[in-house]
Amino acid sequence: MKAAIMFELGPLKEFLKTPYLYRRLAFSADGRYLALTGRQESEAAFVWDVSNKNGVAMRPPITGAAFLKFVGKSNILMGSQAKMWDIAANAAPNPPAIVPADEKFPDGKTLRPYFDFCMDVDPTGRYLLGAPVYDDAYFYSQIGLWELPGGQLIRRFDTPKVKYNAARVRFSSDSQWFTYVARLGQDDEALHLSTWEVSTGKLLMPQAQTLQVGMDDFDFQISQDGQMLAVANNFYSLDQNGATPAATFQQDTNRTSRRLLSAEEIMEVSPEGQLTVFDKAGRKLAELELEYTTFAKGQALPQKLEPRSISSSPSYYAAADDNAVLLWTRGG
């Protein structure tokens, strides 16, 4: 399948004087807007109106290296530090960002809440989960639940203490519970998984579940719909009772990566640069062509995408590398 839309990143890279613009991709719920953010010095977010194929990018005043997601079914984009921007109105909602105050713990120590990688917005757009509190050694101490858009703290969850960037959270599709996945120690060869009830703050599982993964398999993902966990080449279905093996793929060291699009779709990038979408039963849904053409000084220049980040909407698959974002029409 050939790409239907191409957004060239060269002009943006020249503007930012950076080679990196591919860390995260996110669609709005209606699929109209596609947001992209880079990494390191290029953490700025950019947004395209997919219905307007002229390639003009908007630049909301937020960054998204740690987090990038549209809030519920709205056109409000949330980035790192829980800062928000209404894309359609080209203005910040009121308030423009959630800035939690420092808190005193029983021992009198002040720990600063910090929105980062371990955060999520629920499907209704009513709640923000995350704001992990860390000490001077960069350890998370708790997870918080915040009301949107006002930013009022509703409750905290006593999750295990983990090192910075070693945990992830994801709401369930009905917003009633969430999954917490973490690696508790630097030398820990297991992931620790637990599920929590949003309304009460209670742990839903009798005890945390342990998934043995090994030192080289710590790259884990939770699908955006909160229904699937991927750990290396192992895939698990998620519900309130924890993780259940669901993969039909065998370990294959010749494959570079398999990445989750949703509970029903897995995108595979092969060493040969082939991009294929499968369902969780291993059936092939689409093969996506990575070749595209740019033009410079009146000359056509053939290019090939090297997928770094991926996303999907009800209408499109999307992938990006240093130079371009490609979109393929579902069923095209």
N, C-alpha and C positions, 0 to 999 in steps of 0.2 A: 504494500500500500504506500503510495507516494504522499508526502506531506502536503496538506491543504493550505497551510499558512506558515510563513517564516518571518520571524522578527530578528533582524540583524543586530548584533551587540557591538560591532566595531565602533560606531560613533559614540556609544555610551562609554566604552572602555577608553577611548581617546579623551573623552571629557573628564573622566575620573582619574586618568593616568594610572590605570591598573589592568592587569591581565585577568583578574578574577571577577566573574559575574555569573555564578551558576550555583550558589550554595543551596537555595531553596526555591521551589515553585509552589504556588497555591492558587486555586481557582475560587472565585466566589460561588455561592451555592447555586445560583442560576446559570453559572458558566459564562457570564458576560465578561467578567474581568479576570485577567491572569496576572498574578504578582510574582516578581522575581527579586531575589536579593543576592548579593555577593558575599565575600568573606574578607577577613583582614581589613585592609584600608578601604575596601569597597563594600561596606555593609549597607549602603543606601539601598532602599527598595525602589523598584520601578513597577509600573502597572500599565498594561495594555487593555484597551477595549477590543475584545476579540471580534466583535461585529464590525469594527472599523479596521480594515486590513492594510491601512497605509503605513503601519509600523511606527506611528508616533507614540512615544512612551510618556506617561505622566510620572512625576517624581514626588510622592508624598514625603513629608518631613519626618520619616521614621526610619529606623534600621531594623534588619531582620535576620542577622546572622544566627542568633540564638532561637528565634521563634518567628514564624510568619503564618498567619491564618486569618481568614475572614470570620467575623463575629456572627454566628448563627446564619440566618438567611439574609442578612443585611449586606450592604456594600461598604461596611466599616472594616478596615484592615487593621489588625493588631500586629505589632512587631515586638522587638525586644523591649524589656522593661515595661511591658504591657501598655505601651503608648499606642494610641488609636488615631485613625484618620478616615473620614468619610469620603470615599473615592468619588461618588456621584455628586456630592455637594462641594467637593474640593475644599473641605474645611474640617477642623477638629470637632468631634462631638463634645458635649459639655458633661463632665470635664474632659480635657484632651488626653489625660493620662491618669492612671491610678498610681498614686505615690504613697505607699504605706509608711506609717511613722515607725520610728525605732521603738522597740518593746523591751520592757524589763522582765527578766525571768526571775524565778524565786530566789536564786542566788545573788540577785542584784545586777547581774551582767546584762549589758545591752547588746542585743543581737539584731542585725539589720536584715529585714525582709528583702529578698532580692528575686526579681522575676527573671528567669533564664530558660535554659533548655528543658528543665523539668516543669512544664506548665501546659495547660490545655484550656480551650474554651468549649463549653458544652454545645450540643447541636442547636439548642434553642437560643443561644446567645445571652442567657441570663446569668451564667456563672463563669468565673475564672478560677481555675484550680492551679495551685503552684505556690508562688511567693515563698519558696523555701528559705528558711532562716539559716544562715551559716555563721560560724565563728571565724576568728582570725586565721584558722587553719583551713578555711574553705570546706567545711563539712555542713551538709544539710542537717537540720535538727528536727524540723516538722514541715508538714504541708498545710497550706491554708486554702480556704474556700472563700471567694470574694464575690460580692454582688456586682453585676454590671447594669448600667454604666457608672453607678455612683462610687463603687470601690469600697463599700462597707464590708468589713471582715465578718463572716457568718460563724465560722468555727475553724478549729485546727485539728489535724489528724496526727496522732502519735506514730508516725512511720519510723523505721529504723534510721539511725544516723549513718549517712554515707558521704563519700567524698564528692566534691563538686563535679558535676557532669557525669555522674555514675548512675543516675536514675531517670526514669521517664514515667509520666502519668498519661492516661487517656480515659475520657468519659465514655460510658456506654452509649449506644445509639438512642436510648430513651432517657438519658440524663439522670437515671436513678442511682447509679453506682459508677465507680471508676476502678481501673486497674493500675497498680503501682508495681513497677519492675525495677530492680536495682542490683548492682553488684556491691556487696558490703565491704569488701576489702581488695586491696591492690593485687594480692596473690590468690584471691578467691576464684576458683574454677567453676563457680555456679552462679546462676541468677536466682534471686529471691523474689517471688511473685505473691502479691496479696490483692484482695478486692475489698472495697470499702463502700458502705452505704452513705450516699450524699446527705440524706435528710437527718440522719442520727449521728453520723461520724463513727459508726460501729464497724468493726472488722467482720466481714461476711463469712470468711473461711475460718474453720477451727484453728488452723495454724498456717503460716506462710508456706507456700509450695516452693520446692527447690528443683531447679532445672540444671543438670550437669551439662556444661558446655565446653570446658577446656579453655586454656589460656589464649588460644588463637581464634576462638569463635565468639568473642565478646561483642561483635557487631550485631546489635539487636534492633528491631524496629517493631512498632505497634502501628497497625493500619489506622488511617484517619477515622474510620467508622468504629474503632475500638473492638473489633471482633476477631482479629487475627494478630498473632505474635510470630515474628520471624527471627530465628537465631541461627546465623550462618545458613545452612541448607535445610534446617529443620523448621517446620511450620506447625503452629498450635492454634486451635480454636479457643477463644476466650469467652467465658461466661462468669456468673457470680461465684461459681465453685472453683474457678481457676483455669488452668490451661490443659487442653486435651490434644494429643498428637493428631494432626490432620494432614500432614504432608504426604504426597504420593511421589515426590521427587527423591531420587537417590543421591547420595553424596557424589559429586563429580568435580574433581579437582581441575578439570579443563574449563569449567565455567567460571567466569569472572565474578558474577554476582546475580542474585535473584532478589528483587525488591518488591515490596508490597504496594499495590495500588488500593486494594480494599480486601474485604474478607473473601471476595469471589474472584479477584484478579491478581496475578503475579506477573511482573515484567522481568524478563530475563535478558541480560546483556552478555553475549558470548565474547570470547577472545578475538573472534574474527570481526567484531563490531556489528553483529546482527542483533536486532531488537525484536523480541517476540513476546506476545502477551498470551498467558495461559490461564485457564481456570484452576481452581485448587485440586481438581481431579487430574490435572495434567493435560487436558485437552487444549489444543492450540486455538486461540481466538483471533489472532491477527499477527501478521508479520509487517513490521514498519520499516520502510526504506529510509536510510539515513542520508542519502545523497540529496544535495540541493545546490542552487547556483546563486552566486552573488555577482554584482557588476561593478567594475572599476574602470574609469576612463573609457567607457563604451565597450569594454571587453567582458565577456562572460567567463566567470571563474568557477569551475566545478569544486564543490566542497563536500566533506563527509562529517556528519555530527559524531562526536564521541560522548555519549550520554553521561552526564555527571549528576543531574538531578531530574526527577520525574514527577508527574502529577496526572490527574485525570478529572474529567467532568462528565456529565451525562452525554455530552456531544463530542468531546475530544479526548485523545491521549496527548500528552505533552512531554517533551524532554529538552534539556538544555546542556550546552557545554560552554567553553570560553567564548565562542564566536556567534552563536545563534540559539534561538528557541524555535523548535519545530512543533507544529500541531497536526495531528492526523484525525480525520473525521471517523468516528466510530461507524463501522459498517460500510466504510467507503471502499 
